Amino acid sequence: MKKMVGALLVLFLVISSIAIADGIVIPNWESHVMPPLPDVQMFYMTYHYVTITVENGIAKVRIEEEFVNPNSMPIEAEYIFPVPLGAVIDRFSMIVGDQVYEGKVLPAEEARKIYQDIVRRMKDPALLEYANSRMVRMKVYPFEPGEHRRFVIEYVQPLELWGSSYTMTYPLKIESMLSRSIENVRIEVVADPNEISDVFSPIHSFNYIKKGDESSWVFSASDYVPRSDVSLALTVTGGTLSSSIMNYWDEADRRGYFLLTLVPPREPERIIPKDIVFILDISGSMSGQKIEKAKLALLQVLQMLHEGDRFSIITFNNEVNNLTERLLPFSDRTEWYPAVKQIMAGGMTNIHDALLEGIEVLGTQSTDDRYKVVLFLTDGAPTEGITDIGTIIRDSTKLAKVRDVHLFVFGVGYDVNAELLDELAEKGGGKVKYIVENEEIDEKVLELYRMIETPVMSNVHLEINGTDISYVLPKGPYTLFSGTALRISGVYYHEGVVNVTLSWEEKLNGVIVQNKIKYKFDLTRNSSFPFIATLWAQKRISELANIYRYDETLTPAQREEIRQEIINLSKKYNIINEFTSYLIDPESEMAADYNVPIRTGNKSVMPTLVAPLGGVINYVEVGDILASKAVSEMKEDIIIAGEENRQYVGDKLFAKYDGIWTQEGFEEYKGLEVHIKSFSDAYFHLFSRDFWIADVLKLGDKVRFIYEGYKIITGNDGMETVDELPEVLR
């Protein structure tokens, strides 16, 4: 067993300074005459709360966490906290009842020796990259049975301003050091809205909360196992639209990537009124929980309408039923609650006529000064009326463009037609969301609706001039919503000044007004924010995905060129999901675990398969949906977590089987095997020898990889000293 009773190490990174902002409780077995008993349980953490208060460019950080000893015996342990570089510790204490105990700070050299000793005892490489940090250390004895011990750390740290953004990272990625999930995690960023307008994390979702005169952005989770760092970008408030640009220069590719953020005010002078048409599938397959959840979502959205908004409700099965017959004012919404609750499911699926009916309601009854939205929800493919997918896409999106209508589409389950929904959203100026097993219909609908609840600018055009810029994603025109940031990713090839111009028109008192805002930003060769490149790569893959799958005009050579670009991006940025895995290698054992064949044009990568208990499982359809879900998620401003047991280190793919990380191609490779004992002198020598090896060894204590012609295997047995290593590895 791992010689660890405490559970968590968390890091805190401000700009480019690596540091750790949480503690770990470690047993001191050496102080006991008897070895640890096999039934001794590990300490666990009940909560981990972090508050980051930003004021005048200073981060004031308060961390509070609680550990519990679940054993029937007292335990001796020690708590360590690696100190952030440049941080000034205000308080580090352990609280037991009314007693408060203070810790002490150790210099980096003394701390380094302790880190390495801990790594050897714990037999876990997670601490290795932090071995140069200072340390706060505290002895914990006796840690009584069932006792709760609370630790509090407070410090201040000046933030460096990059352009118009402060950046911070709160890493939570060392899941291997957890004894079990944390019961409650809460990370809150608090700031004056006159100083900070937006807090963005590319991996974790922070929700905005108004707190009196302050703004708060909160990430919270329960039963949480942290697997990735919490990177933060804080946009400084200023102007009609708060703006910032961050960039990352990739020296190997000789090009950079930027992330432009534009944030409308949370309390704008004017909100564009909405006309919204709900089109709800009530065919037989929607019966049961599906229709009940869909009705709940519809009722909740009706309740969230604003003064000046209008709505219409259309249901469809074999036939199309325009329940409201016309757009109704906001004030009428409560009268329709009973009618919504009485909706029943049954019949076939006439998607074509339902879409045209909904778009025409907006086209004939709305006006140019209103934001026009269709919310379309279905769980099936067309089975009634016009059923040809190409015709439905062409007729619906053509009419939507003419009528200036935005199509937001929800696909429920695995029986929907992925091509239809993807293309409706792509060509209809909206978004598509796939709702599969264990996901709630009402939650997903509300999640999207909140994003489009308060439009403040529509049909916004973006122009970027200056240094060479390309691959700007997503493509416009754009709609901006109150308090919701618009994030634009792109590629640049030379450092220098870029000029950004936003232009749009709006109708005020019957008069069309032309608006324009100009910005000037510097793009540098900064290499501190690699997540910016990953965000761009995801958006680029999602852009190429629909072309690859649905454009039947592509020649085989063109399709292969697109495939190779997707594969290269997937490998470089470790983007492995239900779509990219099959393009990388549809025949590999690693890809086969996904069971998600995908279509290309009218063909699929794999045929329909026979279910083991009789009948047919159409894995092509399931694969289409899972692939489309992955593609739609990659369009969002959040890095999608890939498969936990697959990871690229550099351009080499590793997979985890039975607790061992193995480089792809390891078994077939013809080379001498070198067995090295984990956490020995030989192991640490390899770790410090090469950055790539260091990243490989961080995967876990048991790794198999190829290096300098050798098949290297780390584990419980093997060479322990540097002298034992082959000469080329010394």
Secondary structure, DSSP 8 states (H G I E B T S, - for coil): --S-------B-EETTB--B-S-EEEE-GGG-SS---TT----EEEEEEEEEEEETTEEEEEEEEEEE--SSS-EEEEEEEEE-TT-EEEEEEEEETTEEEE-EEE-HHHHHHHHHHHHHHHT-GGGGGGTTSEEEEEEEEEE-TT-EEEEEEEEEEE--EETTEEEEEE----GGG-SS-EEEEEEEEEE-TTTEEEEE-SSS--EEEEETTEEEEEEEEEEE---S-EEEEEEE--SSSEEEEEEEEETTTTEEEEEEEEE--SS-S----EEEEEEEE-SGGGTTHHHHHHHHHHHHHHHT--TT-EEEEEEESSSEEESSSS-EEGGGGGGGHHHHHT----S---HHHHHHHHHHHHHHH--TTSEEEEEEEESS---SS---HHHHHHHHHHHHHHHTEEEEEEEESSSS-HHHHHHHHHHTTS-EEEE-TT--HHHHHHHHHHHTSSEEEEEEEEEEEES-EEEEES-S-EEEETTB-EEEEEEESS-EEEEEEEEEEEEETTEEEEEEEEEEEEE----S-THHHHHHHHHHHHHHHHHHHH-TT--HHHHHHHHHHHHHHHHHTT--STTHHHHH-TTSHHHHTT----EETTEESS--EE-TTSSEE-HHHHHHHHHHHHHHHHTSSS-----TTEEEETTEEEEEETTEEEETTTTT--SEEEEEETTSHHHHHHHHH-HHHHHHHTT-SSEEEEETTEEEEEESSSB-SGGGS-GGG-
